[in-house]
Amino acid sequence: MTELIIPAIVSCIIAFLTVYLTTPPLIKFLEKKNYTVIDKHKKGQVMIARPGGISIIAGIIVSEIILYAFLQMNEILAVMITTFLAFLIGYVDDRRVMGGWFKPIALAVAALPIILLGAYDSDLAFPLFGEVKIPLLYLAVIILMIPITGNTINSIDVLNGVASGFMIITSFSLSIALFILQNYEIAIVSLPLGFVSLAFYKYHKIPSKIFPGDSGALTWGAMYGAIAIVGQVEIVAAIALLPAVINSFLFLASTKKIVEHREIKAKPVEITEEFKLKASTNKKAPISLVRLIVSSQPLSEKQVTFVIFKLATFSGILAVITSFLMLIKI
């Protein structure tokens, strides 16, 4: 355990500083190239730089390369490659709007390095009941999990600071769970995800100076899913991700198909004259977590964000409790 302290500290510092220092020049570059989008929740034509996934992936790759130099683990290579492929998939979608099925299928392919590098254990661990051996079925779990976690984080990236703030809470909850389960190496591998998110939040929080874009959201989600697989904490990871999972489920259940958010004509929420969010009165509008939060009364963007962060914190606590339960066998 003590030999992991230096790699952990160095990788986390590098992860944070890489994103913190590269994001401001990235914002200027994107603005100069006119790679901006309108912030629809702000008064006037407020244009925000996008995509910030470039600085996010830089922080992840640099920090994980440092960890690989210390630990020489196939699991690190699998996480890096899968995460980088997810970034490329998201970047393609940032530059050119693809169909609804593009990201799920492409992310399923991005999961293959985990299988090819053998960076997984086919036993699925449950709290209290122990491990279940599903060697062939687990391959399907891997291929499905990366698209699910990637698109789940992408679906919750709807307000200033939500995706990055949500990932801070969720990824650190997962890291704590890995430490509790004494999976120290993978816990160290997971820490840069939280520090990258923390650094990006500085520029993504209200009022945003940059949006992560699909490239950033898919990078976060794919790395989170990859860590859950190589760390054998799939159930814990799902619990920590619960608010975002519920959001995706509600959206899919109401649209009844996989569709790009940008293709939805009837939006889940509307903007009042005071620039507060209120639930849409359009019956064709899909249901989302934000729509449920503002269903009783209009709320400001900051208020809605705070509610989502509270839900994420509650789910993170449940995930940590679950990790303790996984140490108990009945």
Beta strands, then each sheet from edge to edge (+ up, - down):
strand 1: 36-38
strand 2: 47-49
strand 3: 123-126
strand 4: 130-133
strand 5: 269-271
strand 6: 277-279
sheet 1: 1+ 2-
sheet 2: 3+ 4-
sheet 3: 5+ 6-
end
